[in-house]
Amino acid sequence: MARGRKGRDISGWVLVDKPAGPTSTAVVSTVRWAFEARKAGHAGTLDPAATGLLAVALGEATKTIPWVMDATKAYRFTVRFGAETDTDDAEGRVTQTSAARPDRAAIEAALARFRGEILQVPPRYSAVKVAGERAYDLAREGEEVALAPRALFVERLVLTARPDPDHAEFEMVCGKGGYVRAIARDLGRALGCLGHVETLRRLRAGPFDVDRAVALDTIERHARTPALDAFLLPLEAGLAGLPELPATAEGAARLRHGNPGAVSAATAGYGDTAWASFQGRAVAVGRYLAGELHPDRVFNA
C-alpha cells in the first residue's frame, strides 16, 4: 500500500489480545507504529491490569468505532471478597475490610439485582468527566467527587466458579458504558462482605471475539513487515452488526459526496441505521429512509 511522510494509507481493524500492564492508549500507539498507519483508535478502553480483546481501528475504519462502542461487550472476571479498594480493583489501596464471606446461594441470589436495566455509579478512578475534568485526575489529586449514577443494561451476569471462600468467578454481557469494577464493588456491598476485581478479561466487543485476536508481542515481532497485514480485518468488519444495503452505481456516487443515495434489496426498516456497499466495499453509514441511505459517515474509496 502507498506510503507517505505521515505513514501508510491503510484502513481496517486489528484485534489485539491485550496483556496486563500497558494502557489501551499504549497498545494503540504500538499497533499504529507497527502498521505505519496515519490514524488509529480503539473501541473501548481496558484498564492496564485487564487483559483480552482490544479492537484497534486504522485509517477509515476509525469512522466505524461508534458502532462497535455501542454494541454489547462480554467479560470474564474474578472478584476478591473481604476488601474494598479506592480503585475497585487489585491495583488500588485497601479502604475497608470485612471478615464476612458469602456462600454460593447468597451470591446467586444477589446477582438478580444486577441484571437487566440497572443504575451504576462509575468508579472514582474512571474516565468519566466531571465539570470537564476526568474523574481519575480528580481522584489522584485527592478530591472527593460525587459521580452520578448511569443507566446500564446487563444482558447476562452469572457465577461460573467458586474456587475458595475469598474468590468468585463471573461472566457478564453488558451494554455501552459498563464498569466491571463497579459491579464487583456493589456486589460486595450487597453481600455485606465488600469486594473488588482481582482479574478481568474482555471476551467480546460487538462483532469481534478474543479468539480471533493476536498477541501484542506477535504484532511487535512482525512490525513494519508485509507479514503484519495478515492480521488486518477489513473496515467492513466493524459494521457487521448493522444491515448491509447494496447501493446502485449512481447511489454510491451520491453517497460519496455526502448526499442521500439509492440502495436496493433493503433489509432495514424505515429510520434504521445501516451501511451502504458498492462492489463489496463500504461507502457510507447512515439512516435508511424510503429507498435511500442518508449518510452520517462517508468512507473514502
C-alpha positions, 0 to 999 in steps of 0.5 A, spaced: 500 500 500 502 507 498 506 510 503 507 517 505 511 522 510 505 521 515 505 513 514 501 508 510 494 509 507 491 503 510 484 502 513 481 496 517 481 493 524 486 489 528 484 485 534 489 485 539 489 480 545 491 485 550 496 483 556 496 486 563 500 492 564 500 497 558 494 502 557 489 501 551 492 508 549 499 504 549 497 498 545 494 503 540 500 507 539 504 500 538 499 497 533 499 504 529 507 504 529 507 497 527 502 498 521 505 505 519 498 507 519 496 515 519 490 514 524 488 509 529 483 508 535 480 503 539 473 501 541 473 501 548 478 502 553 481 496 558 484 498 564 492 496 564 491 490 569 485 487 564 487 483 559 483 480 552 480 483 546 482 490 544 479 492 537 484 497 534 481 501 528 486 504 522 485 509 517 477 509 515 475 504 519 476 509 525 469 512 522 466 505 524 468 505 532 461 508 534 458 502 532 462 497 535 462 502 542 455 501 542 454 494 541 454 489 547 461 487 550 462 480 554 467 479 560 470 474 564 472 476 571 474 474 578 472 478 584 476 478 591 471 478 597 473 481 604 476 488 601 474 494 598 479 498 594 479 506 592 480 503 585 475 497 585 480 493 583 487 489 585 491 495 583 488 500 588 489 501 596 485 497 601 479 502 604 475 497 608 475 490 610 470 485 612 471 478 615 464 476 612 464 471 606 458 469 602 456 462 600 454 460 593 446 461 594 447 468 597 451 470 591 446 467 586 441 470 589 444 477 589 446 477 582 438 478 580 439 485 582 444 486 577 441 484 571 437 487 566 436 495 566 440 497 572 443 504 575 451 504 576 455 509 579 462 509 575 468 508 579 472 514 582 478 512 578 474 512 571 474 516 565 468 519 566 468 527 566 466 531 571 465 539 570 470 537 564 475 534 568 476 526 568 474 523 574 481 519 575 485 526 575 480 528 580 481 522 584 489 522 584 489 529 586 485 527 592 478 530 591 472 527 593 467 527 587 460 525 587 459 521 580 452 520 578 449 514 577 448 511 569 443 507 566 446 500 564 443 494 561 446 487 563 444 482 558 447 476 562 451 476 569 452 469 572 457 465 577 461 460 573 466 458 579 467 458 586 474 456 587 475 458 595 471 462 600 475 469 598 474 468 590 468 468 585 468 467 578 463 471 573 461 472 566 457 478 564 454 481 557 453 488 558 451 494 554 455 501 552 458 504 558 459 498 563 464 498 569 466 491 571 469 494 577 463 497 579 459 491 579 464 487 583 464 493 588 456 493 589 456 486 589 460 486 595 456 491 598 450 487 597 453 481 600 455 485 606 462 482 605 465 488 600 469 486 594 473 488 588 476 485 581 482 481 582 482 479 574 478 481 568 478 479 561 474 482 555 471 476 551 467 480 546 466 487 543 460 487 538 462 483 532 469 481 534 471 475 539 478 474 543 479 468 539 480 471 533 485 476 536 493 476 536 498 477 541 501 484 542 508 481 542 506 477 535 504 484 532 511 487 535 515 481 532 512 482 525 512 490 525 513 494 519 513 487 515 508 485 509 507 479 514 503 484 519 497 485 514 495 478 515 492 480 521 488 486 518 480 485 518 477 489 513 473 496 515 467 492 513 468 488 519 466 493 524 459 494 521 457 487 521 452 488 526 448 493 522 444 491 515 448 491 509 444 495 503 447 494 496 447 501 493 446 502 485 452 505 481 449 512 481 447 511 489 454 510 491 456 516 487 451 520 491 453 517 497 460 519 496 459 526 496 455 526 502 448 526 499 442 521 500 443 515 495 439 509 492 440 502 495 436 496 493 434 489 496 433 493 503 433 489 509 432 495 514 426 498 516 424 505 515 429 510 520 434 504 521 441 505 521 445 501 516 451 501 511 451 502 504 456 497 499 458 498 492 462 492 489 463 489 496 466 495 499 463 500 504 461 507 502 457 510 507 453 509 514 447 512 515 439 512 516 435 508 511 429 512 509 424 510 503 429 507 498 435 511 500 441 511 505 442 518 508 449 518 510 452 520 517 459 517 515 462 517 508 468 512 507 473 514 502 474 509 496 
